[in-house]
Amino acid sequence: MGQQTREIERSIIKEFRKTIWRPFVSALNDYALIAEGDKIAVCISGGKDSMLLAKCMQEILRHGKMHFDLIFLVMDPGYREENRRLIEENAEKLGIPVQIFESDIFDAVVDIEQSPCYLCARMRRGHLYAKAKELGCNKIALGHHFDDVIETILMSVLYGGQFNTMMPKLHSSHFEGMELIRPLYHVKEEDILAWRDFNDLHFLQCACRFTERCANPDDVMDSKRQEMKGLIREWRLQNPHIDSNIFRSAQNVNLDACLGYVSQKKRHFFLESYDKEE
């Protein structure tokens, strides 16, 4: 293991103990994300989030009390040569023993005009589930973080007309016995960026063929997620606790003050129990 790898690992435990390591461990404990005997495929896209996730998972395996196995899985959906090389170089720099497999997802969605990103994401996840199961894993770990969660809540309300969040773990509906976990659930994006810059690391911004022509992925204005990021930035100027308030709203849903809700795919309306309350 090289000196740079050791320094990167040390930074997670020391310099970023409060902002990254503790929130990471908190999510593992709060949502019971890892169990004894798990075999987890940590899915690496090449961006800052999944690379940090891989290092955190390595560290908890090394220093934690639970015994489980990790596989670091990279799917190449059709990256340009320089993008794939960057992933491989960063994996070596961080001491992550990646396994790379290929797919033709980019070719499959290149001519799709309606929601290509949504289709691409679904296809990616399906390929990752299938490969992880083939390798004997019972879980896949993705690098979604705190900001992804609150942005999802806002998008569901403003554009979906419903209240949904990105859950910390999910049972797969298409791959029996498989589960998805999100160990960075409590880690904020600004702290991931700070960790990246502290260690002078350079990851893929976006290797998608639809956006890589842009100098800055934030310039892709048709992305609703980027729009949510902008709204939250504006609101934070008025209320510095806006992030945590949005997050807590998903933990404090008051069904007694809701017009309706959905449970087990069945829709309920408040009038069903309204007269019974008297």
C-alpha positions in Angstrom: 0.0 0.0 0.0 1.4 3.4 -1.0 1.9 6.4 1.2 -0.9 8.4 -0.6 -3.4 5.6 -0.1 -2.6 5.5 3.6 -3.0 9.3 3.8 -6.3 9.2 2.0 -7.6 6.5 4.5 -6.2 8.4 7.4 -8.1 11.6 6.3 -11.4 9.8 6.5 -10.8 8.7 10.1 -9.1 11.8 11.3 -9.7 15.1 9.4 -13.2 14.0 8.3 -14.1 12.0 11.3 -17.0 14.3 12.3 -18.4 15.0 8.8 -17.9 11.7 7.0 -16.8 8.8 9.2 -19.3 9.3 12.0 -22.3 9.9 9.6 -21.3 6.9 7.7 -21.2 4.7 10.8 -24.4 6.3 12.0 -26.3 5.2 8.8 -24.9 1.7 9.1 -26.2 1.4 12.7 -29.5 3.4 12.3 -30.7 1.4 9.4 -29.0 -2.0 10.0 -27.4 -1.9 6.6 -24.7 -4.6 7.2 -25.3 -8.0 8.8 -22.9 -10.7 9.8 -22.0 -12.9 6.9 -23.1 -10.4 4.2 -21.3 -10.4 0.8 -21.7 -6.9 -0.5 -20.9 -5.6 -4.0 -19.8 -2.0 -3.7 -20.8 -0.4 -7.0 -18.3 2.1 -8.3 -19.2 4.5 -11.1 -15.9 6.4 -11.0 -17.3 9.5 -9.3 -16.4 11.0 -6.0 -19.4 9.4 -4.1 -18.8 5.8 -5.1 -15.1 6.1 -4.6 -15.5 7.5 -1.1 -18.1 4.7 -0.4 -15.5 2.1 -1.4 -12.9 3.5 1.0 -15.4 3.8 3.9 -16.6 0.2 3.4 -12.9 -0.9 3.3 -12.3 0.9 6.6 -15.4 -0.5 8.4 -14.4 -4.0 7.3 -10.9 -3.5 8.6 -11.8 -1.8 11.9 -15.3 -3.0 12.6 -16.4 -6.0 14.7 -18.6 -7.6 12.1 -17.4 -10.2 9.6 -18.6 -9.8 6.0 -17.1 -9.8 2.5 -16.8 -7.0 -0.1 -16.5 -7.0 -3.8 -15.7 -3.7 -5.6 -17.7 -3.8 -8.8 -17.2 -1.4 -11.8 -19.5 -1.7 -14.7 -18.2 -0.2 -18.0 -21.4 0.8 -19.9 -19.4 2.0 -22.8 -17.0 4.6 -21.3 -14.5 6.4 -23.5 -11.0 5.0 -23.1 -9.8 7.9 -21.1 -12.7 7.7 -18.7 -12.2 4.0 -18.0 -8.5 4.6 -17.5 -9.2 7.4 -15.0 -11.4 5.0 -13.0 -8.6 2.3 -13.0 -6.0 4.8 -12.0 -8.0 6.2 -9.1 -8.9 2.7 -7.9 -5.2 1.9 -7.8 -4.4 5.2 -6.1 -7.0 4.5 -3.4 -6.1 0.9 -3.0 -9.4 -0.4 -4.2 -9.2 -3.9 -5.9 -12.0 -3.4 -8.5 -13.6 -6.0 -10.7 -14.6 -4.5 -14.1 -17.3 -6.0 -16.4 -18.7 -4.5 -19.6 -22.1 -3.8 -20.9 -23.6 -1.9 -23.9 -25.9 0.4 -22.0 -24.7 3.6 -23.7 -25.2 2.1 -27.1 -28.7 1.0 -26.1 -29.9 4.4 -24.9 -27.9 6.7 -27.3 -30.9 7.3 -29.6 -33.5 7.6 -26.8 -35.0 11.1 -26.7 -37.4 10.7 -23.8 -35.8 10.3 -20.3 -32.5 8.7 -21.5 -31.0 9.2 -18.0 -33.9 7.5 -16.3 -33.6 4.5 -18.6 -29.8 4.4 -18.3 -30.0 4.4 -14.5 -32.5 1.5 -14.5 -30.5 -0.5 -16.9 -27.3 0.1 -14.9 -28.9 -1.1 -11.7 -30.3 -4.2 -13.4 -26.8 -5.1 -14.7 -25.2 -4.5 -11.3 -27.8 -6.6 -9.5 -27.3 -9.5 -12.0 -23.5 -9.4 -11.8 -23.5 -9.1 -8.0 -25.9 -12.1 -7.7 -23.7 -14.1 -10.1 -20.7 -13.4 -7.8 -22.7 -14.7 -4.8 -23.5 -11.3 -3.2 -26.7 -10.7 -1.3 -26.4 -6.9 -1.3 -25.3 -4.0 -3.6 -24.1 -0.7 -2.0 -24.6 2.5 -3.9 -23.0 5.9 -3.3 -26.2 8.0 -2.8 -25.7 10.6 -0.1 -27.7 13.0 2.1 -28.2 15.6 -0.7 -29.6 12.9 -3.1 -32.2 12.0 -0.4 -33.5 15.6 0.2 -33.4 16.4 -3.6 -35.5 13.3 -4.2 -38.1 14.4 -1.6 -38.4 17.8 -3.3 -38.7 16.3 -6.8 -41.4 13.9 -5.7 -43.5 16.8 -4.2 -42.9 19.4 -6.9 -42.9 17.3 -10.0 -44.5 14.0 -8.9 -47.4 15.2 -6.8 -46.5 12.7 -4.1 -44.3 12.4 -1.1 -41.5 9.9 -1.6 -37.9 9.6 -0.4 -34.8 7.6 -1.4 -34.8 4.8 1.2 -31.6 3.7 3.0 -32.2 0.1 2.0 -34.6 -1.7 -0.3 -35.4 -5.4 -1.2 -35.0 -6.0 -4.9 -38.3 -6.7 -6.6 -36.7 -8.4 -9.6 -33.7 -10.3 -8.0 -34.8 -12.6 -5.2 -32.7 -12.4 -2.1 -30.9 -9.2 -3.1 -30.9 -6.0 -1.3 -29.8 -2.4 -2.1 -28.1 -0.3 0.7 -27.0 3.3 0.8 -24.3 3.7 3.5 -23.6 7.4 2.7 -27.2 8.2 3.6 -26.1 10.7 6.3 -23.1 12.2 4.5 -23.4 15.6 2.9 -22.1 16.3 -0.6 -20.2 19.4 0.5 -18.2 17.2 2.9 -17.5 14.6 0.1 -16.2 17.5 -2.1 -14.1 18.7 0.8 -12.5 15.3 1.3 -11.8 15.1 -2.5 -10.1 18.4 -2.5 -8.2 17.8 0.7 -6.6 14.8 -0.9 -6.2 16.5 -4.3 -8.2 13.7 -6.0 -9.8 14.0 -9.5 -12.7 11.8 -10.3 -15.1 11.5 -13.2 -17.7 14.3 -13.2 -20.0 12.6 -15.6 -19.0 10.1 -18.3 -22.4 10.0 -19.9 -22.5 10.7 -23.6 -25.4 13.1 -23.2 -23.6 15.4 -20.8 -19.8 14.9 -21.2 -19.8 17.6 -23.9 -20.7 20.2 -21.2 -17.8 22.0 -19.5 -19.7 21.8 -16.2 -22.4 19.1 -15.6 -24.3 21.7 -13.6 -25.0 23.5 -16.9 -27.4 20.7 -18.0 -30.5 22.7 -17.3 -33.0 19.9 -18.1 -31.9 18.0 -15.0 -34.5 18.3 -12.3 -32.0 17.2 -9.7 -29.8 20.2 -10.6 -32.8 22.4 -10.3 -33.5 21.0 -6.8 -29.9 21.7 -5.8 -30.3 25.3 -6.9 -33.6 25.7 -4.9 -32.0 24.3 -1.7 -29.0 26.6 -2.1 -31.3 29.6 -2.3 -33.5 28.5 0.7 -30.4 27.8 2.7 -29.6 31.5 2.6 -32.8 32.2 4.5 -32.7 29.1 6.7 -29.4 27.3 7.4 -31.4 24.3 8.7 -33.4 23.8 5.6 -31.5 20.6 4.7 -32.1 18.8 7.9 -35.7 20.0 8.0 -36.4 18.5 4.6 -34.7 15.2 5.7 -36.6 15.1 9.0 -39.9 15.6 7.2 -39.6 12.0 5.9 -39.2 10.8 9.5 -42.1 12.7 10.9 -45.0 12.0 8.5 -48.2 12.6 10.5 -50.8 10.3 8.9 -53.5 12.0 11.1 -52.9 15.2 9.1 -52.7 13.7 5.6 -55.5 13.6 3.0 -54.3 10.2 1.9 -51.4 7.8 1.7 -50.4 4.6 0.0 -49.4 1.5 1.9 -48.6 -1.9 0.3 -49.7 -0.5 -3.0 -53.1 0.2 -1.6 -54.4 3.8 -1.5 -56.1 5.1 1.6 -58.1 8.3 2.1 -58.6 10.2 5.4 -62.4 9.7 5.3 -62.0 6.0 5.8 -61.3 6.6 9.5 -62.6 10.1 9.9 -66.0 9.2 11.6 -64.4 6.4 13.7 -62.2 8.9 15.5 -65.2 10.3 17.3 
